[in-house]
């Protein structure tokens, strides 16, 4: 299903159904809550949101070590969840969203599976999506945690969430996910007025012995011109929201400058971005500039590629969030959305954003439907020269660190 159709269904079907369910829920007697034995988490967003939710999963395991933890998500996002290892693979329930028929069928099957689990708590991590809130209600969980507009001019999703957490557009989404976890046992209204404890650090992904070396050797074999070169990766695609893409010409200028300074350039992205990668590589006209769109076989392979590279420059999207699982220095270009909410959790991440009167224009309150006419000045005003200056600084810092470690190793060896 395309994004526009999803929005229409969520609005014109979701609103009346949420209103009906809210009425039914008011007629039901209240149920008492005990310590949860089974917690269900619903996450239907993009894969990058799973990385941002990692601290919440860590908090749930710490707070409720004896509770079984299950996750409902789209099948296309399953790979990232498995890589994060926050729940056992057998505890994952997937939904299909390739068509409305497949979606409805998968929802019915998923509800049957979830009802058999008899969850005590369901946490809906979606921002005002009605379908996820209805799924949460139909799961049968007596405690339902989710975002709510309260007195704000937000999107209506009924009144059947009995732990309605105030969505805060000024607070990083990872912090808000922690608030959802803390709200399970809260008696305040809105739930959880205290700042929930918890680090936003994400654990680095651990590869099998020799896996990184094999991935690097394969890359050098497939693209011999990259051998021995420091590699800069760029992700110029906008994904399902093209308005998030930095201009093609800006990427060309940046990559050309880094090429002239001796760096190898790899254009990354899904197979659908191959024409974009071909166009950029053609403009750069160098054997050291290669099109890697569709090259990686999996997210795991992409993370291995990040270990081989010296820098990642990316539009706001999945790769910027994935980089938090690796040591790669990363520059993320924000515009229609804000790093205040979605800044990567990696320690080596830096982002650019222009605080224009109209930016950010994608939010939970408009279902990420921008009023922009396509002239995304929030990104066009980020110049290649300033991104290049930051890239040089990060690359130099990495070189200094490597040299320092080498010198220390030689000093220790001479003892």
N, C-alpha and C positions, 0 to 999 in steps of 0.2 A: 504494500500500500504506500502511495506517496504521501508526503507530509501534509499537503493541503487536504487530502481526503480524510486523513486521520483527524485533523482539526475539526472538520465538518461533522464527522460522526461523533466526536467527543462532545461537541457543542449541542447539536440538535437532537441527539439520542441521549447523551450523558446527562444533560441538565434535567429533563423531566424524570428520568429514571432515578437520579439522585434525590429529587424532591419526593418521589413516591417512597423510596426506601427510608428517607428521613421520617416520613409520617408513620410508617410501620414501626420503626425503631422507638418512636415516642410512646407507642402503645404497649411495648414489651417491658416486663419488669426488669429492674437492674440486677446484674449478676455480680457476685462477690469475686474478688481477685485473690489468688494465692501465688506463691512463688512459681514463676513460669518453668515448665518442664520442656516446652517446645516453642521456639520462636521462629516465625516466618518473616523473611525480609523480601519486599517487592522492589525490584530495581529494573525499570524498563528503559532507562536512558541510554545514551551512547556509552561505548566501552570506557572512555576516559573517566566517567563518573564512578565506575567501579574502583579505580585507583583512588579517587578522592574519598570514597567510602571506606577505604581500608582501615583508618583509625577507628571508625564506628564498629566494624567487625571485631577489632582487637578489644575494644571496650566491652562489647557484649560477651566475649569469651571470658574476660576478666570478672565481670559482674555476675555472670550466670554460668559458672563452669560446669554445672550439672545439666544444663538445658541443651537439648538438641537444637541445632541451628540449621535452618533450611532457607533456600533462596529461590524466588521465581524471577525469571528474566527472559528476554528474547534469545532464541537459539543462536542468532548471529553474534551475541555477546558472550556466549558460553566459554569460548576459549580463554578470554581474559580472566574470567572468574576462576577457571581451573588453574591458571598460572599463579594467581594470587594465593591459592591454597587456604582460603579463609573458611571453607566448609568442605566436607568430604564430597567427592564427585557424585556419590549416590544420593546426596541431599539436595540436588539441584533439579528444579522443575522448569522446563522450557516452554515458551510460546512461539508460534510461527506468525510472522507479520508480512509474508510475501503477498497475501491476498486476503480479502475480507472473509472468504469462505474458510481458508486455512486458519485464519486467526480465531474465528468463532469456534471451529472444531477443536483447536488446541486449547482454548480457554476452558471449554467444557471438560476435556480430558484432564487438564491441570487442576480444575476444581475438584474433580473426583479424587485425584491423588492427594490434594491438600486436605480435603475433608477427612480422609482416612488418617491423616497425621494428628488430627484433633489439636491444632495449635492453641496455646494459651494466650499468645501475644502475636499480633501481626504489625509490622512496621512498614508503612507505605512511604518510600523515599521519593516518590514523584512530586513534582511541583504543580499541584492543582489539576493533575490529570484525573478525569472522572472514572475512566476505565479501571485504573489501579485502585481507586478508593472503593469502587463497587466490588472488585475482586477481594479486597481486604474484608469487606463486610460479609461476602458470601463464603469466605474461608471458615466462618464459624467461630473465629477467635473472640473471646469475650473482651479482651483488651485490644483496642485498635488505635495505633499511634500514627499520626500523619500531620502534614502541614495544613494550616487553616488560615483563612484571611482575617478572622475575628472582626474588628471594626474597620479594617482596611478595604479599599475599593478593589478587592481582588476578584478572582474567578470563583464562582459558586460551585461547590462540590458537596452540598448537603450538610447535615448536622449529625451524622451517625458516627463520626470519628470521636471516640470518648476520651482520647488523650490528644486534643487539638493543639499542636505546637505552633506558635506564632511564627510565620515565615518572615525572616528579616533580610531584606534586600541589601543591607549594609554589612552583612557578616558572612565570612567565608563559608562556602557550602559544606566543607568538611567539619567546621565547628557546628553547623546546624545539624548535620548527621549525628554528631555526638550528642546534641540536645535531644534528638529523637530517641536515642538509646537510653538517655538518662530519664526521659519522661515516662518510662514504663511504670515506675513506682511513685511518680510524683502526685501530690495531692493539691499543688498550687494551681491557680488559674490566672493566665494561661500556664500550662504545665512547665515545670523546670525553669524557675526564675534565677537560680544560681548558675554560675558559669560551670559547665561540666568539666571535670578534670579529664585530662587525656592529651597525649602528645599527637602532633600531626605528622610525625615522622613515619615514613613508609619503609618497610624492610626491603632491602635489595634482593632482587631475584637471584636465586642460586642455580647455576648451571651444572650439568653433569661434568665430571672430570674430562678434560680434553675437548669439550664441546665448543668452546670459544675459539680454540686454535683451529679446529676443523672448519668452522664457519669462515674464519679469516682466510684460511688456505683456499677454500672453495671460491671465495670472492676474488682472490688474486689470480686463481686459475681461469675464472670466467672473464675477468677484466684485467689482463696483464699490465695495462698502463697504470693501474692503481698501486701496483706493488712498490713498497718502500715510500709511498707518499702519505702525507697526513690528509685525511679525508674529511671533508665538510659535507654534511647531509643537509638537503633543503626539502621541505614539504610544501609545495606551492598550491596544492589543491584546497578547495573549500568544503569538500564533503557534501553533506545534504544541505548545507547553508553556504552557497557560493559567495554571499556578501561578506563572509569572514576572511576572504582571501586578499592578501597583499597583492598589489598590481604585478602582473607578469613582467613589465618593464623594470620594476624595482628589483625583482629577483634577478633579472638578467644583468643589471648593473652590478649588483652585489657579487654575483657569481663570477662575472668577468674580472672584477678586481681581485678576488681571491685566487682565481685561476692564474692571473698575471703574477701573483706573489708566490706561485709554486704549489698551491694546494690542489688536490684532486677534489672534484665535485661529484656528488651522487644525488640525483633527483629521486626522491622516494614517493610512494603513494600506492593506492590500490590499482588493480589492472585497469579500471575505468579512467585513470589519470594518465594512461600511456600516451595519448596524443599530446597532452600538455607537456609531459616529460620529453617527448621527441622534439617538440617545438623549442623548448629551452636548450636542450643539448645541441640542436642544430644552430642556434644563435651563438652558442659558445665556441663551437667549431674547434674542439680539442679532444684528442684521445683520452685525456685525463678527466673529461667531463662525461659521465655516463648516465644512462637512464635506468634507474633501478625500480621504476614503478612496476608492481606485480612481480618483482624478483624474489622477494621474501615469501617463503611457503607458509608462514604462520606468524603470529605475533611473537612467539618465542624466537623465531629466526630473526625478526626485526630487532628484538632486544639484543641479540647477539651481534647484529650489525652495528647497533649503537656502541657496543664495546670496542669495535674496530675503529670507529670514527672519533675525530677530535672535537667536533662541534655539530650541533643540530640547530638549524634555523627553520622555524615552522610557524604556520598560521595557527590560530587558536583551534584546538581540536585534539583528537586522540593522541598523536605522537608526542605532543608536549606533556601530556599527563603520563604516558608510558615511560618517558625519560626518567621519571622519579624513581623507577625501579633499577636504574643503571647509573654509573658515575658520569655519563656524558654531559658536558656543559651545554646548556640549552638557551636559545633566545626565542621567545614566543611573542608573536605580533597580535595584540588585541585591538579591537575596535568596536564592533557591534555588541560584544559582550565585555564584561569587566573582570580584570584580574582580582579585584576586591572580593569577588565571589568565586572565581574559578582559576586563580593563580595556581600553577603547578606546585606540588609539595616537595619537589626535589631541591636539595641544598644548592645545586649548581645552576639554578634557573634564574633567568633575568627576563623581564618583559617590557615591551613598549606599549604605551596607549596614550591616545590624545583625548584630553578631557574636554571634548567639544560640547556645545549646548544640547546636541541631539544624541550624544553617546554616553552610555550604552543604550541601544534601542531594542535589543532583544532581551526579554525578561520573562519571568514566570507569569506576569500579569497579562502578557499578550500572546502567550503560547509560542514565544520566539518568532512572532510574525512582525517583521520590521516594517515601519512606514516609509523606509528609505526608497528612493526611486532608482537605486542601484549605484548612485554616485557616492560611494563609501569614503568620504573625505577623512573619516576617522583613521583609515588605513593609508590612504593616498598621501596624507600629510606626514607620515613617517618616512623620512628620506633614506635612500640607500646609504648615504654617507654616514649618518649617525648609527645605523645598524652595522655598517662596516667597521666603524671605530670601536664599537662594543665587541664585535667579533674578534678584531685584532687583539683587544685587551684580554679577552677570555682565552684565546689561543696562546698568547704570550704567557699568561699565568699558568696554563697547563704545561707549557714547555719548561718554565722555571721550576715547577714542582717535580717534573720528571728528572731534570738535571740535578736538582737538590737530592732526590732519592738516590740517584746514581752515585753522586759524590759521597753520600753517607754510607752507601754500600761499600764503596772502595775504601773509605776510611776504616770501617769496621773490619774489613778483610785484612787490613794492614796491621791490626792490633797483634 
